[in-house]
Amino acid sequence: MSGDGGDKNKNVRFPVLTIPNCKQGALRAVRYNVDGEYVLTCGSDRTIKLWNPEKSLLLGNYQGHSGDVLDVRGSCDNSQLASGGSDKSVFLWDVTTSRLSRRWRGHNSAVTAIQFNELSTLIISGSQDNTVKIWDVRAGRSSQKEIQSLDEAKDCITSIAVTNNTILVGCADGYTRLYDMRQGSLSVDCMPEAVTSLAISRDQASHLVSVADETVKLIDKDTGELLAEYKGHTDPKYRDYKIEVGFDFSDRYVLSASPFGSIFVWDLISEEVKGLCKINEENQTIQNPVTSLNPHPTRPRVLCSVGGGVYTFDLEEEGWSKKE
């Protein structure tokens, strides 16, 4: 049986920090900033919010989108935010003033994924229009044209991960595409079904890919070889559900959201379930899906959204409690 309800003996973690209600309607994404001190949330109420998670304190509110905000990221110096939404627009925000700095309208459909490059000089956006576009943050306000458009995808862009020289793209057409911007090359790996999310390991040697065939796959970056496969977090009736995945900060664990209201934690090497991160004891029978997930960049922690709330879990080796 898939889902956490089928195994009463899994190790369980409960939240160490909680923002119980962000008051943003349905949360579409939850992200740490670059050093993990702050949290960004975006939702169906068309806003982005900046939080101090330790105090559940709202620090900033960013308004300007005319539709659901579907993704948001912080810049490398914490001075700017990039966001995309169902209004087909890419926004650049000033963190301190909460004001909109730039807006690009180059996509023909909803912007589903957003990233800065490592120096935050570029914004990379993916869309339901099947394209990935690259925007120059340093260009003048009169410049509305992207500097490059990647048009190889045949379906909606679902996820983007970025390193200094590469852009990894997940797509509903069942392919991952790795663009090496320095060498001008493209590597393509075919998955059995639609790709819903992906992540790059810290050593950049492998990719984690969430696939609609109810698996999370570990793929060798250079060869495309399947290194490991992780299962049990979902079942067939949730095949169209977007399940986000990630590596913990040490590449020791594989993390996946679940439609059953838990985060699944697997050992990277053994492929065995290490445990579950659950909102609370009672919530196990209320199948509120985990809508977004983001590992902490420097600590053994993971952040997720369930309903309208945000929850933080410790992933320290010590302290896993046995569920009776």
BELPEWO-V554815 format. One record per backbone hydrogen bond with DSSP energy under -1.0 kcal/mol. NH is the residue of the N-H (numbers start at 1). CO is the residue of the C=O. Records with the same first field share a line. If there is no record, write none. Layout:
# BELPEWO-V554815
NH->CO ; CO
This chain:
# BELPEWO-V554815
3->232
6->3
7->4
12->321
13->276
16->312
17->312
19->310
22->308
27->307
28->42
29->42
31->40
33->38
39->51
40->31
41->49
42->29
43->47
44->26
45->24
46->43
48->62
49->41
50->60
51->39
52->57
57->52
59->50
60->50
62->48
69->43
70->84
71->84
73->82
75->80
78->75
81->93
82->73
83->91
84->71
85->89
86->68
88->85
90->104
91->83
92->102
93->81
94->99
95->79
98->94
101->92
102->92
104->90
111->85
112->126
113->126
115->124
117->122
120->117
123->135
124->115
125->133
126->113
127->131
128->110
130->127
132->150
133->125
134->148
135->123
137->121
143->140
147->134
148->134
150->132
157->127
158->170
159->170
161->168
163->166
167->179
168->161
169->177
170->159
171->175
172->156
174->171
176->189
177->169
178->187
179->167
180->185
181->165
184->180
185->180
187->178
189->176
191->174
195->171
196->210
197->210
199->208
201->206
204->201
207->219
208->199
209->217
210->197
211->215
212->194
216->230
217->209
218->228
219->207
220->225
221->205
224->220
227->218
228->218
230->216
238->235
239->236
241->238
246->255
248->253
251->248
254->266
255->246
256->264
257->244
261->258
263->277
264->256
265->275
266->254
267->272
268->252
271->267
274->265
275->265
276->11
277->263
278->13
285->282
286->283
288->286
290->258
291->305
294->303
296->301
301->299
302->313
303->294
304->311
305->292
306->309
309->306
310->19
311->304
312->17
313->302
315->300
321->12
